[in-house]
């Protein structure tokens, strides 16, 4: 399993960004930020890898100053791997 999370330092920005994506037709979820990421407010937006380029553009457009980063999350052999992208 592989997916992308977008992390912010503000819970309010996390929720607003998720709503922004949904209004623009991107399926996403708000999840607890994996501890392996080591950033953010504790919540992140999860979405499919196929929507990454759209999410990158949305972060630039929305201009959230609390943006903390994009992370690829993989599960390999029952172990979660989180990598900044």
N, C-alpha and C positions, 0 to 999 in steps of 0.2 A: 504494500500500500504506500502511496506517495501523494503528498499534497503540499500546498503552500500556506504559510501563515504570514499575516501582516500585523506587526506589533506597533503599538503606540504607547506613550508614557501617560496618556490620559484615557480613562474609561469612557468619558463623554465623547472623545474623538473616535474611539473604537466603535462605539454605537453609531455615531453619525456617518462614519465611513462605510460601515455595513449597510446602513440605510441608503446611502448614495449608490453603492454597487447594486443593491436590489432594485432601486428605481430605474437603473440602467440595464436591467435584464441579466445581471450576474448572480447566479446562485451562490450564496455564502452562508456561513454560520459564525456565531460568536462562540469561542471556546476558551477554556483556561489555557494560558500560555504554557507550553511545556517548560519545565524547569531547566532543561538543557539549553534553551535559548538564552536564559539569563538576562532578559531585558523586559522593559515595559511595565504596564500597570497590573498585570495579572490576567488580562483578557486580550485575545487576539482575534482577528478575522481569518477564518479558514476558507480556502477555495481551491478549486481544481487547478492543477498545473497548466492546463490549457488556457486558463483565464489570466495567467501571470502578466502578459504584456498589457492587457487592458487595465489591470490593477495598477501597474506601474504608471501608466498615463493618468489614471484617476488620482493617484497620490500627488502627482505634479499639478494637476488641475485644482484639486481641493486645497492644496497648500497647507496641510496640517503641520504646525510647528512641533507637535509632539511625536511625529513619526519616528519610530525606533528601528525599523528594518523589515526586510523580507527574509523569510527562512523556508528552506525546503525540509520537509519532515518525511523520513522514510522509516519503515519498519523492516528490519533485516534479521531473520532468525529469531524473532520475538523481541528484538532489541530496537528501541527507538533512537534514530540518529537525526539530529537537528543541525543544519548547516546554513550559515548566512549566505544569501545569494544577492 
